[in-house]
């Protein structure tokens, strides 16, 4: 159980989050903050009831006018141009500190005189980095979308100037914040439930594992092609827009398991030969969960995995997103002898308590005004 600082009890806190439509890595960050600030109201563009944890649902949740748009929960990304107006329509109560957890629009909420600490998962992903993966490479579509994205980048940068202190989840994103916003930031790694994800018994090693949203930038397609060639069993946990396309191209040894409970995922981490992590992530909580269970990781050598996986201690990297490079790393992983406790120890650096301690340091710094001049 996390130990929260006594000083947190006296703070008037408002929390904001982009949208509440499921429990992913960002919502795990918000969940810990909701536990630490049990009376804090939460502001979000939209909220689909029952899709986030009881720790979040128990809070007073205020949504934007987008909440009432028909079909919003399925097509909310199509409403990107309306996000600035939707955020501006929300008014927070008087507070000491606004904490936004954001990769999109939540940091645009007006703090109304409160200090504003933004835990930034990344500068707006749709506008700055992975826009082709989200919107496609079709020329006509790009011609329509490009001016919208330029406007969103300008809006996003203006909002960055209203933040008192940026905190982010990796050195990888820290550099991105510097490049796009011209701002310094603190790094506090996101929380992983290392009390829940623990080693089990003997590792069966009968299959390799992917746990991922099935969307293009995750590069699950690379692993599907590689394992179709390899013939070794691969189990894939997750859902997304690429589910049917990936399944139709997969060999007979690849099993698509869809959504699975945390308990089932933990069992898979405990028994698989290795976790395969083929995409470039801002941080990547899944590899840390796997390591907490004593499972080695085969990861692409870019992004947050370089900070969470220790080469030769808790995993193996591959340098290029090619089938050959991935399969070479998988073969190397199979040849090495792994110490489950050493793998677990590496993961313990990312516990929820380490996150709480890091956030307490940053909250104190923000409230004391020791932030970068704007």
C-alpha positions in Angstrom: 0.0 0.0 0.0 1.3 3.4 -0.9 2.3 5.9 1.8 1.2 9.4 1.0 2.8 12.5 2.5 0.9 14.1 5.4 1.2 17.5 3.7 -1.0 16.3 0.8 -4.0 16.2 3.2 -3.9 20.0 3.6 -3.8 20.9 -0.1 -6.7 21.9 -2.3 -6.1 20.0 -5.4 -7.9 19.8 -8.8 -7.0 16.9 -11.2 -7.5 17.0 -14.9 -7.1 14.2 -17.5 -7.7 14.2 -21.3 -10.5 11.6 -21.3 -11.7 8.7 -19.2 -12.6 5.8 -21.5 -10.5 3.0 -20.3 -7.6 2.0 -18.0 -4.3 2.4 -19.8 -1.0 3.7 -18.6 -2.1 7.3 -18.2 -5.1 6.3 -16.2 -2.8 4.3 -13.8 -1.0 7.5 -13.1 -4.2 9.3 -12.5 -5.4 6.5 -10.2 -2.5 6.9 -7.9 -3.1 10.6 -7.7 -6.8 10.0 -7.0 -5.8 7.7 -4.1 -3.4 10.4 -2.8 -6.0 13.2 -3.1 -9.3 11.5 -2.3 -11.4 14.7 -2.3 -9.9 16.2 -5.4 -12.4 16.8 -8.3 -11.4 15.5 -11.7 -12.0 17.4 -14.9 -12.0 15.5 -18.3 -13.2 16.1 -21.8 -15.4 13.0 -21.7 -16.1 10.2 -19.2 -17.6 6.8 -20.1 -18.9 5.5 -16.8 -17.6 2.1 -15.7 -14.5 2.2 -17.9 -12.0 3.4 -15.2 -11.2 2.1 -11.8 -13.3 2.6 -8.7 -10.5 4.9 -7.3 -11.2 7.3 -10.2 -14.9 6.8 -10.4 -15.3 7.6 -6.7 -14.3 11.3 -7.4 -16.5 14.1 -8.6 -15.9 14.1 -12.4 -16.7 17.2 -14.5 -16.8 16.8 -18.3 -16.9 19.2 -21.2 -19.8 19.8 -23.6 -18.3 17.1 -25.8 -19.7 14.6 -23.3 -23.2 15.0 -24.9 -22.2 14.5 -28.5 -23.7 11.3 -30.0 -21.1 8.7 -30.7 -18.4 10.6 -28.8 -16.9 7.6 -27.0 -16.2 5.8 -30.3 -15.1 8.8 -32.4 -13.6 11.3 -29.9 -10.3 11.6 -31.8 -12.3 12.9 -34.8 -13.3 15.9 -32.6 -9.7 17.1 -32.1 -10.3 20.6 -33.6 -13.0 21.1 -30.9 -10.8 20.2 -28.0 -9.6 23.8 -27.3 -13.1 25.2 -27.1 -14.2 22.2 -25.0 -11.4 22.7 -22.5 -12.0 26.4 -22.3 -15.7 25.8 -21.4 -14.7 24.0 -18.1 -14.2 26.1 -15.0 -12.3 24.7 -12.0 -13.0 25.7 -8.4 -10.5 27.7 -6.3 -7.5 25.5 -5.5 -3.9 25.5 -4.4 -2.7 23.4 -7.3 -4.0 22.0 -10.6 -2.3 18.7 -11.6 -3.0 17.8 -15.2 -2.1 14.4 -16.5 -2.0 14.9 -20.2 -0.8 13.8 -23.7 -3.4 16.0 -25.4 -5.7 18.8 -24.1 -5.9 18.5 -20.3 -3.1 20.9 -19.7 -5.1 23.6 -21.5 -7.5 23.9 -18.5 -7.4 27.4 -17.0 -5.8 27.1 -13.5 -7.6 30.3 -12.4 -4.8 31.5 -10.2 -3.7 28.1 -8.8 -0.2 26.7 -9.6 -0.3 24.3 -12.5 1.8 21.1 -12.5 1.5 19.1 -15.7 2.5 15.4 -15.7 3.1 15.3 -19.5 3.0 11.9 -21.1 4.2 13.6 -24.3 3.5 16.8 -26.2 0.2 16.3 -28.1 0.9 13.1 -29.9 -1.5 13.6 -32.7 -0.1 16.9 -33.7 3.7 16.6 -33.1 4.9 13.1 -33.6 2.8 10.1 -34.6 0.3 11.9 -36.8 0.8 9.6 -39.8 0.2 6.6 -37.7 -3.0 8.1 -36.4 -4.4 9.8 -39.5 -2.7 7.8 -42.3 -0.5 8.7 -45.2 -3.3 9.3 -47.8 -2.4 12.5 -49.6 -5.9 13.9 -49.7 -6.4 13.2 -46.1 -3.1 14.8 -45.2 -4.0 17.9 -47.2 -7.2 18.2 -45.1 -5.6 17.4 -41.8 -2.3 19.3 -42.1 -3.7 22.9 -41.4 -5.7 21.6 -38.5 -2.6 20.0 -37.0 -0.6 23.2 -37.5 -3.3 25.1 -35.5 -3.3 22.4 -32.8 0.5 22.7 -32.5 0.3 26.4 -32.0 -2.5 26.0 -29.4 -0.6 23.3 -27.6 2.6 25.4 -27.4 0.6 28.4 -26.1 -0.8 26.2 -23.4 2.6 25.0 -22.4 3.5 28.5 -21.4 0.7 28.5 -18.8 2.2 25.5 -17.0 4.3 26.3 -13.9 6.2 23.0 -13.8 6.4 20.2 -16.3 7.0 16.6 -15.0 7.3 13.8 -17.4 7.7 10.0 -17.5 11.1 9.5 -19.2 14.2 11.3 -20.4 13.1 10.4 -23.9 10.0 12.7 -23.5 11.9 15.2 -21.5 13.9 16.0 -24.6 10.7 16.2 -26.7 9.3 18.8 -24.2 12.5 20.8 -24.6 12.3 20.6 -28.4 8.7 21.4 -28.9 7.9 23.7 -25.9 11.3 25.1 -25.1 10.7 24.1 -21.4 12.7 22.2 -18.9 11.0 19.4 -17.0 11.5 16.9 -14.1 11.4 13.1 -14.7 9.3 11.0 -12.4 8.8 7.5 -13.8 5.2 6.3 -13.9 3.9 3.9 -11.3 3.8 0.2 -11.8 2.0 -2.1 -9.3 5.1 -4.2 -8.3 3.1 -5.5 -5.3 0.7 -7.2 -7.7 3.0 -8.1 -10.5 5.4 -10.6 -8.9 7.3 -13.8 -9.9 5.4 -17.1 -9.8 6.6 -20.7 -10.0 8.7 -22.4 -12.7 8.6 -20.6 -16.0 7.1 -23.0 -18.7 8.8 -21.1 -21.6 6.3 -22.6 -24.1 5.4 -19.3 -25.8 6.4 -15.7 -26.2 4.1 -12.9 -25.3 2.9 -9.4 -26.5 0.6 -7.2 -24.4 -0.4 -4.2 -26.4 -3.1 -2.1 -27.9 -3.4 -3.2 -31.5 -2.8 0.1 -33.3 -0.3 0.8 -36.0 2.5 2.6 -34.1 2.8 -0.3 -31.6 4.3 -2.3 -34.5 2.7 -5.6 -33.5 2.7 -6.2 -37.3 6.4 -6.6 -37.2 6.2 -9.3 -34.5 3.4 -11.1 -36.4 5.5 -11.4 -39.6 8.6 -12.4 -37.6 6.8 -15.2 -35.6 4.9 -16.4 -38.7 8.4 -17.1 -40.1 9.8 -18.4 -36.8 7.0 -20.8 -36.1 7.4 -20.5 -32.3 4.1 -19.9 -30.4 3.3 -16.2 -29.8 0.3 -15.1 -27.7 -1.0 -11.5 -28.2 -3.1 -9.8 -25.6 -5.0 -6.7 -26.6 -7.6 -5.1 -28.8 -7.6 -2.3 -31.3 -8.2 -1.2 -34.8 -5.6 -3.6 -36.2 -7.0 -6.7 -34.6 -8.7 -8.3 -37.7 -5.9 -7.3 -40.1 -3.2 -8.7 -37.9 -5.1 -11.9 -37.2 -5.8 -12.5 -40.9 -2.0 -12.3 -41.7 -0.8 -14.4 -38.8 0.6 -17.9 -39.0 -1.0 -20.8 -37.1 1.3 -20.5 -34.1 0.0 -17.0 -33.2 -2.9 -16.7 -30.8 -4.9 -13.5 -30.4 -6.4 -13.5 -26.9 -8.2 -10.1 -27.0 -8.7 -8.3 -23.7 -7.6 -10.2 -20.6 -7.8 -9.4 -16.9 -4.8 -8.3 -14.9 -4.7 -11.6 -13.2 -4.5 -13.5 -16.5 -1.9 -11.1 -17.8 0.2 -11.7 -14.7 0.0 -15.5 -15.2 1.1 -15.0 -18.8 4.1 -12.8 -17.6 5.0 -15.5 -15.1 5.0 -18.4 -17.6 6.1 -17.1 -21.0 9.6 -17.4 -22.4 9.9 -13.6 -23.0 7.9 -10.5 -23.5 8.2 -8.9 -27.0 8.0 -5.1 -27.2 8.4 -4.1 -30.9 7.3 -0.5 -30.9 8.8 2.9 -29.8 7.1 4.1 -26.6 7.3 7.2 -24.5 7.9 4.9 -21.5 6.1 1.6 -21.7 4.6 0.2 -18.5 4.1 -3.3 -19.9 7.8 -4.2 -20.0 8.1 -3.1 -16.4 5.1 -5.3 -15.3 6.8 -8.2 -17.1 10.1 -7.6 -15.4 8.4 -7.4 -12.0 7.2 -10.9 -12.7 10.8 -12.0 -13.5 10.2 -12.1 -17.2 12.9 -11.0 -19.7 12.0 -8.5 -22.4 13.0 -8.3 -26.0 12.6 -4.6 -26.9 13.2 -2.2 -29.8 16.2 0.0 -28.8 14.4 3.3 -28.9 12.2 5.4 -26.5 11.5 4.6 -22.9 12.5 1.0 -23.0 16.1 2.1 -23.0 15.4 3.5 -19.5 13.4 0.6 -18.1 15.2 -2.5 -19.5 18.7 -3.3 -18.5 20.6 -5.0 -21.4 21.8 -8.5 -20.4 20.2 -8.2 -16.9 16.5 -7.9 -17.7 16.3 -8.1 -21.4 17.8 -7.8 -24.9 17.4 -5.0 -27.4 17.1 -5.1 -31.2 18.4 -2.1 -33.2 16.2 -2.0 -36.3 12.5 -2.6 -36.8 13.0 -5.5 -39.1 12.1 -9.2 -38.9 15.7 -10.2 -39.0 16.8 -7.9 -36.2 13.9 -8.9 -34.0 14.4 -12.6 -34.5 18.1 -12.3 -33.8 17.3 -10.7 -30.4 14.7 -13.4 -29.7 17.3 -16.1 -30.3 19.9 -14.3 -28.1 17.3 -14.0 -25.3 16.6 -17.7 -25.5 20.3 -18.6 -25.2 20.9 -16.5 -22.1 20.4 -17.7 -18.6 18.1 -15.2 -16.7 18.0 -14.5 -13.0 14.3 -13.8 -12.2 15.2 -11.9 -9.0 17.7 -9.7 -10.8 15.0 -8.9 -13.4 12.6 -8.2 -10.6 15.0 -5.9 -8.8 15.4 -3.8 -11.9 11.6 -3.3 -12.1 11.3 -2.2 -8.4 12.8 1.2 -9.4 9.4 1.9 -10.9 7.1 1.1 -8.0 4.1 3.2 -7.2 5.8 4.4 -4.0 8.8 5.7 -6.0 6.3 7.6 -8.1 4.6 9.1 -5.1 7.9 10.2 -3.6 9.0 11.8 -6.9 5.6 13.6 -7.3 5.8 14.9 -3.7 9.2 16.4 -4.5 7.8 18.1 -7.6 4.6 19.3 -5.9 6.7 21.0 -3.2 8.9 22.6 -5.9 5.9 23.8 -7.9 4.2 25.3 -4.8 7.4 27.0 -3.7 7.6 28.7 -7.1 11.0 27.2 -7.9 10.1 26.6 -11.6 11.5 27.7 -14.9 10.8 31.4 -15.7 8.3 31.8 -18.5 
